[in-house]
Amino acid sequence: MSLFIKKCYDKILKENEVEIMKFKLNDYIINYEIIRKDNKNLYFRFDENCQLIITAPRFITDNEVKNLITKNSGAILKMYEDALQKSIRDSLFWYLGKSYEVTFDNRVTELKIIDNNITCHDEEALNKFYQSECERVFNAEIAICKNCFNNLPNFRLRIRKMRTRWGVCNTKDKIITLNSELLKKDISLIDYVIIHEIAHFYEPNHSKNFWKIVEMAIPDYKERRKKLRKG
């Protein structure tokens, strides 16, 4: 029996060639939009609200889109469950490899962490805590990681949010930039990124010599790198 058990399409809105509908897939009711554009192919993706976005050519009919949903129901189900898991992860506050539930209370003047709960005044207070912890933790770990190397140049630390990299080493200007999102990871993974970037002062590329330098400081670097890539 197909995973696409029951089609219960319900047109909610049609405006600017965007149709918002819903269908049942296994035990899930999934909202979806059809966005028609002048492209040749049809694409499926889920947005941050776990809504299926279907970008379709203008000449494809609604029935053809429905048939393609049925045909690709297995892949769509996996994409949806992945989107749900990501939504759950994103709803939590991650700090040094652990997740916390956050409570905002305007009577609270100082952020408190008790067990798996964080209580603070508002979102601004939470963001200030996160920024200050980036500075404190990254500088503290850099001081420790420096002990693994000799004849290091004096370098500066920059912290900013990056989309595709955990760290960057500018050997010319002697600056190491760390992704602020790294604070969400376990200390062992933060140390791996720091060691990785410091090693570039000796080897600017990812040659065999580079990885030997990393391995001398972190013998299990491959395992840490794998964990970091898994997210």
Secondary structure, 3 states (H helix, E strand, C coil): CCCCCECCCCCCEEECCEEEEEEEECCEEEEEEEEEECCCCCEEEECCCCCEEEEEECCCCHHHHHHHHHHCHHHHHHHHHHHHHHHHHHHCEEECCEEEEEEECCCCCCCEEECCEEEECCHHHHHHHHHHHHHHHHHHHHHHHHHHCCCCCCCEEEEECCCCCCEEEECCCCEEEEEHHHHHCCHHHHHHHHHHHHHCCCCCCCCHHHHHHHHHHCCCHHHHHHHHHHC
